[in-house]
């Protein structure tokens, strides 16, 4: 993984020192809250519904075990509310110190960052100093700037990879960090990059999506997508360059962002993203980007051209770790009664590696009683231990809010499975229904219309039978607490969106979305099945939709393939019938399954 230089470390530590000075002036009353706000946001500090939230940058999702241990320490020592915050969040009817709060946790995000939700702002400078000791920070994880560059969690190790995207992502990180021209864009700006044939980085849903590819002459370059995004207006990115030579990507990105900065809407927060500009202007936007690009490479002298020497310098930090592939395997065998569990884990949690002797292993944090994406301090420490023992001290944060070990010897898989099982991190539900994506929702976020975590918990509780989960097969379930779509509900095979109706929590359900991966097919936004549902109705709606899938699927056909073959209407009918079934069950005091049957008969 990338090794920070002395300049990198000095830069991060100076930013931490700068934040401490700003915080002390704010606490002393010489720097107003209004003036302090944009400064703390530039370092990843938000004020959420009840407490500050810190977003820690994990560039392209790559992390060392020593960094994860510091995140565990932050969770253990700093992620706790004061009594005043506790009373505000829970209510004075609860007793301080006795009511469980989801504290002492880190939260993995869909953009490969890590968040903390209960760190007092007065402790923020101490946390920033601690992060800097392991080359971590929160720079540009907030604000109207270019955010964390994301990539495929299998970057550099995927068998289907044409070229490693991480060196380019690192060069983009260095270019975009505190870029003076792009520090105050019309709105936040997100870039995703992949070097594989399968799109595991959801590139079509980003402001800019980049695909490494070869042209007919065998030269390496980029396919450039612009204008993707979710939120109130879900838009799939459009291709504005089918092929761009690799060494010109920074000059071209400069043009893409400069034209957006010039013409993006600043008068309307909801129309400020680049997707709105691209959708409104179409070819005119593309033409202006091309004109700006020509200006940069001719009149300006192409100042951001990547030289081969610079690429080689950065690539040198991404050499594979030294692994002894011939060392004896650990003397661990899988008991006969656990062979089926182990086989399922191999199927769902283990991926092929470009080196045939290695594997990539996902540690699943999705479990009953724990919100999707959450990991407590002990779990973070355990994952760091597993990385040291089995993965050369390296981990990846995945788009699906788990952790991945990218350097596991095939012969060590039984030992890793046993160790991960003891830690509760070997549940074989990766890519299955309960491996859902969910934002923190109304339990934390001031923007949310509804809570996400209780809905995720109710669905997880309903689908605890591993036989049933594996029979249902691979399903992407995504939950967002509001239209900002941090839970990526638009791209879920099944999407759930929290909405506010007369001050109460309701939920829309959509079907047929896709993030653009091989499993899901082309990137698409799901279609809403009808009027919103109450929170208590959602598990029944999901059950009815999955019953329709069982009824219509052919053999081992996946949910998304069945939906596309059969069409939207049978699933829409099933979802809306669930409300009637729920009413029948309540009226006649029947189990919901009988309510479904009676509703079907009357229909």
N, C-alpha and C positions, 0 to 999 in steps of 0.2 A: 504494500500500500504506500501512498505518497508520504515521503519523509519531509517534514517541515524544515526549512532552512533557518539559519540564524536570523535572517531578515523577517521571515514569517513569525517566528517566536517573539521577536522584539515588537513587531507590529501588534500582535494580539495582546501582549502584556501592556503596551502603551494604551491600547483601547480600554483595557480593564482599569488602568490607573485613571484614565480620563473619566470613566463612568463613576469611579469612586469620588472624584472631585465634584462631579455634577450632583451626585446623590447627597454628599455632605452639604453642598450649598443649598440644595432643595430642602433638606431637613432643617437647615439653619434659617430658612426663610428668605435667603438672598437670591434664590432662583425659583421663580414661581412654578406652580404645578403645570400651568399652561406652557411655559417655556421649556420645562423639563420633559414634557410628554414626548415631543418628537425625538429628543435625545435618547431617552430610554427605549423607545420603540426601535431605534436604529441598532440597539444591542439586544433586541428580542424580548423586552419586558413589557407585557400588556397588563392592564387592570381588567380582570374579568368580573363575573357576577359577584363573587364574594371575596376574591383575593387576587393578588398578582399571578400571572402565568409567565413562565420563562420558556422560550423556545430555543433549544440548543441546535446549532447547525451540525449536520452530519453530511458533508459534501459527498454526493453520489452514493450515499448510504454506507460508506466503508468506515469501519471502526476497529480500533485495537482493543484488546482485553484490558489494558491499563486504563484506557479511556472509559470503558464500561464500568470499571471498578470505581472511578471517580463519580460517575453518574449514580452508582449505587450509594456512595457515601453522601452525595447531595440529597438523594431520596431519604436516606436514613436520618441525617442530621438536620436538614433544613426544610423538608417538605411537610410542615406541620402548621396548622392554623393557630393563631392566638385565641384566647378565650373570647375576645370581642368578635373575631371573625366566626368562631364556632357558634356563638349565640345568634349571629346574623344568618348563618347558613342553616342551622338546625332548629333554632328557636330556644328560648329560655326555659321551655318546659323540659328540655333534656338536661341531663346532668353532665357537667364538664368532666371529661376523662372516662366516661362510661359508654357513650354512644360511638359506634364504629363510624369512622369517616374513611373514604378512600385516600388516605394520606400515606406518605412514605413510598410513593410510586413514581416511576417514570412512565410516560405514555408515548408509544411509537406512533408516528403519524404516517399518512399515505404518501407524504413527500419526504420520507426517510429521515425526518428529524426526530428529536426527543423533547417532550414537554414536561414541565412540572407545574402543578396547579395550586400549591399552597405555600410557596416560599414568601415570607414577609419581605416587602420591598426594602426594609431597613437592613436586611441581610444580603441584598442583591450584590453589593460590591464584594463581599466575602466569597460569594458563589462564583462571581466572574474571575476573581483571582485564582480560585481553586480550579476552574475550568482551564485557565491559561497554563497551568502547570502540566497539562497533558495536551496542549495544542488545540483546545476547544474554545468555542465562543458562541455568541448569538448574533454576530454581525449580519445585518440584512436578512434576518429571519422575519422581519416585519417591515412595514413602511412601503411607500410607493417607489420601489426600486426593484432591481433584478434579484430575485430570491435564490434560495439554495438550488443548485443545478442537480437534477436527479437523473438516475440511470437504471438500467436493468440490474437487479440484485445478483445476477450471474455474470456481470460484466467482467471480462478477462478470463473467465473459466468456462463459458458456455460452448458446447460442441458446435452449435449452429452460428457461431460468431465469425463475421467477416474480418473485423478489426476491433481491437480493444478501445472502447469509447472513453475510458477513464483518463488517459492523458489529455484528451481534448476537453473533457469536463473540467479538469484541473486548470488548464490554460484559461478556460472561460471563467472559472471562479476568480482567478487572479485578475483578469481583465475587468470583471464586473464589480469587484469589491471596491466600494467608495468611488466608483466612476463619477467624476465631478459633473458630467453632463447629464447623467441618468440617476441622480440621487433623489429627484422629485418628479417622477413620471406621473402621468395622469392617474395611474393606478398600479397596483402590484404587477410584477411581470415574472412569468415562470417558464423555464426552459427544461426540456427533457431530451436525452440523447440515448440512442441505442446503436450497437454495432452488430446486432444479430438479425437473422432472417425473421424470427418471431418477435413481435413487439411486446415485450414484457415491461415497458416503461410508460404505457398509456400515452404515447407521444401525440396522438391525434387530439387529445384533450388538453393540450398545453398552448400557451401563448406562442411558443415556438417549439416545434418538434423536429429533431434531427435524426436522420437515418444514415449511417455510414454504408456506402455501397461502392461497387466497381462499375465503371462504364464499359462500353464495348471494347475499348482498348486495354482494359484491365487496370486502369488508373483508379486510385482511391479518391473518393469525394463524398459529398453529402447530398441527400435529398432534403429539401428544406420545406417544412410545413409551418404555416402561420395562421393564427386566429382561432385556435381551439379554446374551449373553456366551458365551464358548467354554470353554476349560479342561476339567476332568473331566466337567462336565455342560453340553453345548452347549444353549443355550436361545435361541429367537427372541423378541425383545421384543414386548410386547403394547401395544396402544393404550389409554391411560387417559384421553386427552382427544382427541376428534376435531377440535375447534377451540378454541383459546385466543387471545384478542386479543393482538396482538404486544406491547403495552405491559405485559402482565401476566406475561410469561414468567419474569422474575427472581423475582417473588413465588411463582410456581408451582414453580420449581426449588427455591427455599428450602424449600417444603413437602415436595417429593419427597425431598430429601436429609435433611431433619430427621427425617422418619418412619423412613427407613432408618437413620439414626444412632441413633435411639431403640431400634429393634427388631431391627436386623441382628445376626447371630450373632457373638459375640466369643469363644466358647468353642471354636470349631472353624474353623481356617484355611480348610479346604476347603469350608465352608458359609457363609462370611462375605460373599460377594458379594450384591448386591441381587437378582440373578436367583433365588437360593435363597429369599429372603424373599418375593418376588412369586409365585413358583411355589407356595410353601407356604401363603401366606395368601390369594392370589387377590383376590377382591372386598373382603375386609376391609382389605387394604393400600390399595386404591384409595379406599375410603371414608375411611380415616384421612388420606390425602393431601388429599382434598377438604375434610375438616373442618379440617385444619391450614391449608389455603389460605384458607378463609373466616375463620379466626381472624386470619391475617396481614392480609387486606385490610379487615377491619372493626375488630376491637379494636386491632390494631397500627397501623392507618392506612396500610396498603399501602406500606411504606417503600422498596420496591425497584421501584416502578412506573417504567418508562422514559418520560420526558417526550419530547415531540416535539423540544424544543430539544436534549436530550441525544443523541437519535438523529441529529439533523442535525449536531451537533458531530462525532460519530464518523464519520458518513458522509462528511464533508468530507475525511477522510484517505484515502478510497478512490476519489477521482476518477480517471478514466483518465489515463494520462500524455500529455503533449503529443507527438504524432507528426505528422510531415510526410508525410501520405499521398500527396501529389502530387510528392514528390521523385523524381527519376529512379531507376529500378531499377539495381542493380549490374550491371555488364556481365559477366555470367557465363552461359554456356550449358552445357547437359548434353550431353556427347559421345554420339554415336549408339549406341556400344557400351554405354553406361551407362543408356540410357533405361529399360530394363526395371527396373533397380535403383531408379532414381528414382521410377518409377511405383509400385513396391511401397512405397517409403518414404512417398509421398504417401498411399497407402491405409492404412497401418498406423500411422504416426507423426504424421500431421497431422490435426487436428480442426478443425471449423468454429468460428467465433467469432461473437458477437452482432453485431459490426461486419463486414459482408460483405467489407470490404477487408483484414481481418486473419485470421490463423490462429493456432492453438495447436499447438506442436510439442514432442513428447516426445523427449528425448535418452535413448537406451537404453544402460544400463551393463551389460547382461547379455551376457556373452561368455565364451568358453572361457578358463580360467585365472584367472577372477575371480569371487569369491563373489557371489551375488545381493545387491544393495543396496550393495556396496562401490564406492568411488571413491577413487583415490589422489590425492595432493596436486596433481599435475600435471593430472589430469582435472578436479578441482574448480576450479582456476585457469582451465582452458580453458573450462569451462561459464560461469564468470563473464565471460570475454571475449566469449563468444557472446551472453550476455544483454545486455552493454553494446552490442554492435554491432547486434543484431537484435531485442531485446525490452525496450527502455527500461530496462535494468538490473534487471529483475525475473525471478525464477524461482519455481517451485512444487515442493515435494517431493510426489510422488504416493503414493497408497496402495499402488501396485505397486512401490515402491522405485526409481523413476527420478526424473529432473528434467524439468520442463516449462517451456517458454518461452511466456508467455501473450500477447505483444504483437508478433507477427511480421507484417510486411506481406506480403500474398500475392505481390507482385512480387519479394520478396527470397527466396522459397523456394529457387530454384536455388542462390543464393549460400550460403544457410545449409546446404543439403544438402552442398554441396561442402566447406565449412569443417568441418561435423560429421563428414563422411566421413574427412577427413584426420586428425581427432582420434580416429577409431574410435568415434564416438558416434551413427552414423547407421544402425546395423544395423536392418533393417526387421522386427524380431521382436516389436514391441509387441503385447501381447494374444495372442501365439502361445505354443507350448509352452515355449520356452526363456526366455520373459519371466516366469519363475517367481518366486514369493514364497518366501523361506526365512529362517528365523531363524539366528543364528550357531551355535546348537547346541553340542554337546559340546566343540568346539574352543575355546570361550571360556566358556560359561555353566556355572556350578556346579550348576544345577538340571537340566541336560539329561541324559537317559538315553542318548542316542545323538548322533552327529554328523550334521549336516544338509549341510554344505558338500561332503563327498566324494560324497554321493548326488546332489546338484544337479550336481556336476561330471561325474559318470558319465552322467547323462541328457543334459546339454548336449553332451558329446562324441559321444554316439550320434546326436543330431539336429542336425548341423551343415549339412546340405543345405538351403539356403533354398527350393528347389523343393518338397521334401518338407514343410517346415514350413508353407509357404503352402497346400499341398494339404490338409494336416490342418486348417487353419483355426484359429479362435480357441478356445483351451483354457486354462483357469485351472488351473495346477499349483501346489500349495502344500505346503511341507514344514516340519514342526515337529520339534524335537529332543526334546520332552517334552510331557506332557499340558497344560502351561500354555498351549500353542497360540499362541505368539508368531508362528509362521509361518502361522497361520490355516488349518490343514489341514482343519478342519471345513467351511469354505466353498469349498474347491477343487472344481472339476469332478473333478479327481483330487487326493486328499489323501494325504500320506505322514506318518506319525507314528512317531518313534523310541521304542522301548520297551526295557526292560531285562529280559532273561530269563537268569537264572543268571549275572549279571555280564557278559553279552555283549550286543552291539548287535543289535537286531532292529527290523523296521519293519512297521507295519500300513498297509494301503492301503485307502482309502475312495473311493467314487465317488458322483457326483450332488450334491455340495454346491453352494451358491450364496451369493454375498455380497449378493444382492438387486438387482444392477444389471440394466439392460435386457437385456444380453446373456445373463445367467444366469437370468432369471426370478425368482420369489419367493425370499426368503432361506430356505435349507434347510441342514441338516447332512447331510453325506455318510454313506453306509452302508458299513460295513467289509465287505470281500469275503471274509474268512475268517481263518485263522491267520496269524501274522506271518511275514515273509520275512527271510532273511539279506540283508545289504547287497549281496552279489554278485548276488543274484537280482532286485533291484529294476529294473534296466534291462530285463531280460527280461520282467518282469511288465508294465511300462509298454508295451513293444513288443507284447505279446500283447493287451493291452486296446485299443491303437490299431489292431491288425490286426482285432479284432472290430468296431471302429467302421467301418473301411473296408469290411468285409464287409456291414454292415447299413445303412449310410447311404443316403439317397436324394439323388442329385445332389450339391449343395453344402451339404447339411444339416450343421449344426454338431454337434460331439461331444455337447454337453449335450442338444440336441434329439433326436438319435438315441437316446441312452440313455433319455430319457424316453418316447420312442415305443415302442422295442423292449422296454424293461424291464431290470431289474437283472441277471437271471439269466445271459444270454449273456455279459455282461462279467465277472461273477463266475466263471463257468466258465473263461473265457479266462485270467483272472488266476491261478487255482489250477492250471490246466493248465500254466502256464509253469514251475512248480516241477518237474513231471514231465518237461517238455521239457528243462529244464536238466540233470536227472539222466540222461535218455537221451543227451543230447549229450555229457556227461562220460563216461558208460559206454562209448559206442561211438565216442568221439572224433570226433563230427560237429559241423558248425557248428550253432549254436542254431536257425537257421531250419529245418534238417532235423530237429532234435529236436522242434520244434513240429509239423512235418508228421507224423512218426512217432507222436507222442502223439495227434494227431487221428485217425489211422487206427486206433490201438488203442482209442480211446474209442468 
